[in-house]
Amino acid sequence: MSHPYIGMWMTADGFIRHRLLAEGRYDEARGKTESAYRGRYAVRGDHIDYWDDTGFTADGDFIDGVLYHAGMVLYRIDEEREVG
């Protein structure tokens, strides 16, 4: 069974897109730059910690189906939704 937070999360304007992968990795796109950041993540309850491959760390919280991360608000989207 997959975790309910796995999948694509996106800001309302579509500029920031986080794809949380099942193997505990993430891939972040910014604007037209795909894979701007990559790394690993861990979810404990409704809290997420990120460790970027370059050494940067960040965290966030899932509240009522919304991801609050580093001052951003990301919403779960259907993987088939076209971005851009």
Buried (B, 14 or more C-beta within 10 A) or exposed (E): EEEEBBBBBBBEEBBBBBBBEEEEEBBBBEEEEEEEBBBBBEBEEEEBEBBBEEEEEBBBEBEEEEBBBEEBBBEBBEEEEEEE
